[in-house]
Amino acid sequence: MPLFEYRRYEAVPGKLPALHRRFETTTLGFFKKHGIGVVGFWDAVTGTSNELHYILRFDDMAHREKAWGAFQADEGWTRARAETEKDGPLVARVFNQFWHATSYSPLK
């Protein structure tokens, strides 16, 4: 059964556009390199406006741990992240949850 990871990033005030740019131009390439499946990314239409929401897909928790660990340890990612944060961090807080689809969910 696939494992879905919901992640919510609270951007540092004024840094949400830079966070979007980093995902679009950099992070997604590293996700692909390390086998991290992307379901999608969302901005809130109402409510808190400095948050980025996204969902990742993995085969199981072992796959997640291996892929995420490789992504975090990738020297290219470390350099790219440092470059995008030369004027300070982009993310103030990270929230995540792991989900399994219910038996009646169309997305399994």
PyMOL CGO cylinders between C-alpha atoms (Angstrom):
from pymol import cmd
from pymol.cgo import CYLINDER

trace = [
    CYLINDER, 0.00, 0.00, 0.00, 1.53, 3.37, -0.98, 0.3, 1, 1, 1, 1, 1, 1,
    CYLINDER, 1.53, 3.37, -0.98, 2.47, 5.85, 1.69, 0.3, 1, 1, 1, 1, 1, 1,
    CYLINDER, 2.47, 5.85, 1.69, 1.60, 9.52, 1.21, 0.3, 1, 1, 1, 1, 1, 1,
    CYLINDER, 1.60, 9.52, 1.21, 3.39, 12.28, 3.05, 0.3, 1, 1, 1, 1, 1, 1,
    CYLINDER, 3.39, 12.28, 3.05, 1.59, 15.58, 3.52, 0.3, 1, 1, 1, 1, 1, 1,
    CYLINDER, 1.59, 15.58, 3.52, 3.97, 18.48, 4.15, 0.3, 1, 1, 1, 1, 1, 1,
    CYLINDER, 3.97, 18.48, 4.15, 3.13, 22.07, 5.04, 0.3, 1, 1, 1, 1, 1, 1,
    CYLINDER, 3.13, 22.07, 5.04, 5.81, 24.73, 5.02, 0.3, 1, 1, 1, 1, 1, 1,
    CYLINDER, 5.81, 24.73, 5.02, 5.21, 28.02, 6.77, 0.3, 1, 1, 1, 1, 1, 1,
    CYLINDER, 5.21, 28.02, 6.77, 7.38, 30.47, 4.84, 0.3, 1, 1, 1, 1, 1, 1,
    CYLINDER, 7.38, 30.47, 4.84, 9.34, 33.21, 6.50, 0.3, 1, 1, 1, 1, 1, 1,
    CYLINDER, 9.34, 33.21, 6.50, 7.33, 36.42, 5.87, 0.3, 1, 1, 1, 1, 1, 1,
    CYLINDER, 7.33, 36.42, 5.87, 7.98, 37.65, 2.33, 0.3, 1, 1, 1, 1, 1, 1,
    CYLINDER, 7.98, 37.65, 2.33, 9.84, 34.45, 1.29, 0.3, 1, 1, 1, 1, 1, 1,
    CYLINDER, 9.84, 34.45, 1.29, 7.00, 32.37, -0.21, 0.3, 1, 1, 1, 1, 1, 1,
    CYLINDER, 7.00, 32.37, -0.21, 7.81, 33.43, -3.80, 0.3, 1, 1, 1, 1, 1, 1,
    CYLINDER, 7.81, 33.43, -3.80, 11.45, 32.39, -3.30, 0.3, 1, 1, 1, 1, 1, 1,
    CYLINDER, 11.45, 32.39, -3.30, 10.31, 29.07, -1.82, 0.3, 1, 1, 1, 1, 1, 1,
    CYLINDER, 10.31, 29.07, -1.82, 8.11, 28.46, -4.87, 0.3, 1, 1, 1, 1, 1, 1,
    CYLINDER, 8.11, 28.46, -4.87, 11.05, 29.28, -7.17, 0.3, 1, 1, 1, 1, 1, 1,
    CYLINDER, 11.05, 29.28, -7.17, 13.32, 26.86, -5.32, 0.3, 1, 1, 1, 1, 1, 1,
    CYLINDER, 13.32, 26.86, -5.32, 10.84, 24.01, -5.68, 0.3, 1, 1, 1, 1, 1, 1,
    CYLINDER, 10.84, 24.01, -5.68, 10.17, 24.77, -9.34, 0.3, 1, 1, 1, 1, 1, 1,
    CYLINDER, 10.17, 24.77, -9.34, 13.78, 25.23, -10.45, 0.3, 1, 1, 1, 1, 1, 1,
    CYLINDER, 13.78, 25.23, -10.45, 15.78, 23.09, -8.03, 0.3, 1, 1, 1, 1, 1, 1,
    CYLINDER, 15.78, 23.09, -8.03, 14.02, 20.85, -5.50, 0.3, 1, 1, 1, 1, 1, 1,
    CYLINDER, 14.02, 20.85, -5.50, 11.88, 18.95, -7.99, 0.3, 1, 1, 1, 1, 1, 1,
    CYLINDER, 11.88, 18.95, -7.99, 14.98, 17.80, -9.88, 0.3, 1, 1, 1, 1, 1, 1,
    CYLINDER, 14.98, 17.80, -9.88, 16.49, 16.40, -6.69, 0.3, 1, 1, 1, 1, 1, 1,
    CYLINDER, 16.49, 16.40, -6.69, 13.18, 14.73, -5.79, 0.3, 1, 1, 1, 1, 1, 1,
    CYLINDER, 13.18, 14.73, -5.79, 13.18, 13.01, -9.19, 0.3, 1, 1, 1, 1, 1, 1,
    CYLINDER, 13.18, 13.01, -9.19, 16.84, 12.01, -8.83, 0.3, 1, 1, 1, 1, 1, 1,
    CYLINDER, 16.84, 12.01, -8.83, 16.12, 10.29, -5.52, 0.3, 1, 1, 1, 1, 1, 1,
    CYLINDER, 16.12, 10.29, -5.52, 12.83, 8.60, -6.45, 0.3, 1, 1, 1, 1, 1, 1,
    CYLINDER, 12.83, 8.60, -6.45, 10.53, 10.86, -4.45, 0.3, 1, 1, 1, 1, 1, 1,
    CYLINDER, 10.53, 10.86, -4.45, 7.09, 10.84, -6.08, 0.3, 1, 1, 1, 1, 1, 1,
    CYLINDER, 7.09, 10.84, -6.08, 5.23, 14.14, -6.21, 0.3, 1, 1, 1, 1, 1, 1,
    CYLINDER, 5.23, 14.14, -6.21, 1.41, 14.14, -6.07, 0.3, 1, 1, 1, 1, 1, 1,
    CYLINDER, 1.41, 14.14, -6.07, 1.09, 17.93, -6.15, 0.3, 1, 1, 1, 1, 1, 1,
    CYLINDER, 1.09, 17.93, -6.15, 1.62, 21.34, -4.62, 0.3, 1, 1, 1, 1, 1, 1,
    CYLINDER, 1.62, 21.34, -4.62, -1.02, 23.78, -3.38, 0.3, 1, 1, 1, 1, 1, 1,
    CYLINDER, -1.02, 23.78, -3.38, -1.42, 27.36, -2.18, 0.3, 1, 1, 1, 1, 1, 1,
    CYLINDER, -1.42, 27.36, -2.18, -4.28, 28.19, 0.18, 0.3, 1, 1, 1, 1, 1, 1,
    CYLINDER, -4.28, 28.19, 0.18, -7.09, 30.20, -1.45, 0.3, 1, 1, 1, 1, 1, 1,
    CYLINDER, -7.09, 30.20, -1.45, -8.35, 31.38, 1.96, 0.3, 1, 1, 1, 1, 1, 1,
    CYLINDER, -8.35, 31.38, 1.96, -6.78, 31.33, 5.38, 0.3, 1, 1, 1, 1, 1, 1,
    CYLINDER, -6.78, 31.33, 5.38, -3.04, 31.56, 6.03, 0.3, 1, 1, 1, 1, 1, 1,
    CYLINDER, -3.04, 31.56, 6.03, -1.35, 32.88, 2.90, 0.3, 1, 1, 1, 1, 1, 1,
    CYLINDER, -1.35, 32.88, 2.90, 2.32, 32.21, 3.62, 0.3, 1, 1, 1, 1, 1, 1,
    CYLINDER, 2.32, 32.21, 3.62, 2.09, 28.41, 3.49, 0.3, 1, 1, 1, 1, 1, 1,
    CYLINDER, 2.09, 28.41, 3.49, 3.01, 25.88, 0.83, 0.3, 1, 1, 1, 1, 1, 1,
    CYLINDER, 3.01, 25.88, 0.83, 1.21, 22.54, 0.97, 0.3, 1, 1, 1, 1, 1, 1,
    CYLINDER, 1.21, 22.54, 0.97, 2.33, 19.44, -0.89, 0.3, 1, 1, 1, 1, 1, 1,
    CYLINDER, 2.33, 19.44, -0.89, 1.94, 15.68, -0.98, 0.3, 1, 1, 1, 1, 1, 1,
    CYLINDER, 1.94, 15.68, -0.98, 4.61, 13.10, -1.79, 0.3, 1, 1, 1, 1, 1, 1,
    CYLINDER, 4.61, 13.10, -1.79, 4.12, 9.42, -2.64, 0.3, 1, 1, 1, 1, 1, 1,
    CYLINDER, 4.12, 9.42, -2.64, 6.33, 6.52, -1.59, 0.3, 1, 1, 1, 1, 1, 1,
    CYLINDER, 6.33, 6.52, -1.59, 6.04, 2.74, -1.87, 0.3, 1, 1, 1, 1, 1, 1,
    CYLINDER, 6.04, 2.74, -1.87, 6.27, 2.41, 1.92, 0.3, 1, 1, 1, 1, 1, 1,
    CYLINDER, 6.27, 2.41, 1.92, 8.07, 3.93, 4.92, 0.3, 1, 1, 1, 1, 1, 1,
    CYLINDER, 8.07, 3.93, 4.92, 11.33, 2.13, 4.08, 0.3, 1, 1, 1, 1, 1, 1,
    CYLINDER, 11.33, 2.13, 4.08, 11.27, 3.71, 0.61, 0.3, 1, 1, 1, 1, 1, 1,
    CYLINDER, 11.27, 3.71, 0.61, 10.55, 7.10, 2.17, 0.3, 1, 1, 1, 1, 1, 1,
    CYLINDER, 10.55, 7.10, 2.17, 13.41, 6.85, 4.65, 0.3, 1, 1, 1, 1, 1, 1,
    CYLINDER, 13.41, 6.85, 4.65, 15.90, 5.75, 1.98, 0.3, 1, 1, 1, 1, 1, 1,
    CYLINDER, 15.90, 5.75, 1.98, 14.82, 8.36, -0.62, 0.3, 1, 1, 1, 1, 1, 1,
    CYLINDER, 14.82, 8.36, -0.62, 14.47, 11.24, 1.85, 0.3, 1, 1, 1, 1, 1, 1,
    CYLINDER, 14.47, 11.24, 1.85, 17.79, 10.40, 3.49, 0.3, 1, 1, 1, 1, 1, 1,
    CYLINDER, 17.79, 10.40, 3.49, 19.56, 10.36, 0.12, 0.3, 1, 1, 1, 1, 1, 1,
    CYLINDER, 19.56, 10.36, 0.12, 17.92, 13.66, -0.85, 0.3, 1, 1, 1, 1, 1, 1,
    CYLINDER, 17.92, 13.66, -0.85, 18.93, 15.35, 2.42, 0.3, 1, 1, 1, 1, 1, 1,
    CYLINDER, 18.93, 15.35, 2.42, 22.52, 14.03, 2.11, 0.3, 1, 1, 1, 1, 1, 1,
    CYLINDER, 22.52, 14.03, 2.11, 22.93, 15.03, -1.56, 0.3, 1, 1, 1, 1, 1, 1,
    CYLINDER, 22.93, 15.03, -1.56, 25.79, 17.53, -1.75, 0.3, 1, 1, 1, 1, 1, 1,
    CYLINDER, 25.79, 17.53, -1.75, 24.22, 19.21, -4.78, 0.3, 1, 1, 1, 1, 1, 1,
    CYLINDER, 24.22, 19.21, -4.78, 21.01, 19.81, -2.81, 0.3, 1, 1, 1, 1, 1, 1,
    CYLINDER, 21.01, 19.81, -2.81, 22.97, 21.06, 0.19, 0.3, 1, 1, 1, 1, 1, 1,
    CYLINDER, 22.97, 21.06, 0.19, 24.81, 23.60, -2.00, 0.3, 1, 1, 1, 1, 1, 1,
    CYLINDER, 24.81, 23.60, -2.00, 21.64, 24.66, -3.84, 0.3, 1, 1, 1, 1, 1, 1,
    CYLINDER, 21.64, 24.66, -3.84, 19.73, 25.09, -0.60, 0.3, 1, 1, 1, 1, 1, 1,
    CYLINDER, 19.73, 25.09, -0.60, 22.54, 27.17, 0.91, 0.3, 1, 1, 1, 1, 1, 1,
    CYLINDER, 22.54, 27.17, 0.91, 22.61, 29.38, -2.19, 0.3, 1, 1, 1, 1, 1, 1,
    CYLINDER, 22.61, 29.38, -2.19, 18.85, 30.01, -2.02, 0.3, 1, 1, 1, 1, 1, 1,
    CYLINDER, 18.85, 30.01, -2.02, 19.17, 30.85, 1.67, 0.3, 1, 1, 1, 1, 1, 1,
    CYLINDER, 19.17, 30.85, 1.67, 22.16, 33.20, 1.45, 0.3, 1, 1, 1, 1, 1, 1,
    CYLINDER, 22.16, 33.20, 1.45, 19.84, 36.02, 2.62, 0.3, 1, 1, 1, 1, 1, 1,
    CYLINDER, 19.84, 36.02, 2.62, 18.26, 33.89, 5.35, 0.3, 1, 1, 1, 1, 1, 1,
    CYLINDER, 18.26, 33.89, 5.35, 16.03, 30.83, 5.61, 0.3, 1, 1, 1, 1, 1, 1,
    CYLINDER, 16.03, 30.83, 5.61, 12.91, 30.50, 3.45, 0.3, 1, 1, 1, 1, 1, 1,
    CYLINDER, 12.91, 30.50, 3.45, 10.97, 28.22, 5.81, 0.3, 1, 1, 1, 1, 1, 1,
    CYLINDER, 10.97, 28.22, 5.81, 10.05, 29.11, 9.38, 0.3, 1, 1, 1, 1, 1, 1,
    CYLINDER, 10.05, 29.11, 9.38, 8.28, 25.85, 10.30, 0.3, 1, 1, 1, 1, 1, 1,
    CYLINDER, 8.28, 25.85, 10.30, 7.63, 22.43, 8.77, 0.3, 1, 1, 1, 1, 1, 1,
    CYLINDER, 7.63, 22.43, 8.77, 4.64, 20.24, 9.54, 0.3, 1, 1, 1, 1, 1, 1,
    CYLINDER, 4.64, 20.24, 9.54, 4.22, 16.75, 8.12, 0.3, 1, 1, 1, 1, 1, 1,
    CYLINDER, 4.22, 16.75, 8.12, 1.98, 13.70, 8.40, 0.3, 1, 1, 1, 1, 1, 1,
    CYLINDER, 1.98, 13.70, 8.40, 2.09, 10.24, 6.85, 0.3, 1, 1, 1, 1, 1, 1,
    CYLINDER, 2.09, 10.24, 6.85, -1.09, 8.87, 5.30, 0.3, 1, 1, 1, 1, 1, 1,
    CYLINDER, -1.09, 8.87, 5.30, -2.40, 5.58, 3.92, 0.3, 1, 1, 1, 1, 1, 1,
    CYLINDER, -2.40, 5.58, 3.92, -5.43, 5.73, 1.63, 0.3, 1, 1, 1, 1, 1, 1,
    CYLINDER, -5.43, 5.73, 1.63, -8.67, 4.29, 3.01, 0.3, 1, 1, 1, 1, 1, 1,
    CYLINDER, -8.67, 4.29, 3.01, -10.16, 1.19, 1.39, 0.3, 1, 1, 1, 1, 1, 1,
    CYLINDER, -10.16, 1.19, 1.39, -12.74, 3.37, -0.40, 0.3, 1, 1, 1, 1, 1, 1,
    CYLINDER, -12.74, 3.37, -0.40, -10.36, 6.06, -1.61, 0.3, 1, 1, 1, 1, 1, 1,
    CYLINDER, -10.36, 6.06, -1.61, -10.06, 6.41, -5.40, 0.3, 1, 1, 1, 1, 1, 1,
    CYLINDER, -10.06, 6.41, -5.40, -6.38, 7.34, -4.93, 0.3, 1, 1, 1, 1, 1, 1,
    CYLINDER, -6.38, 7.34, -4.93, -4.48, 4.22, -3.84, 0.3, 1, 1, 1, 1, 1, 1,
]
cmd.load_cgo(trace, "trace")
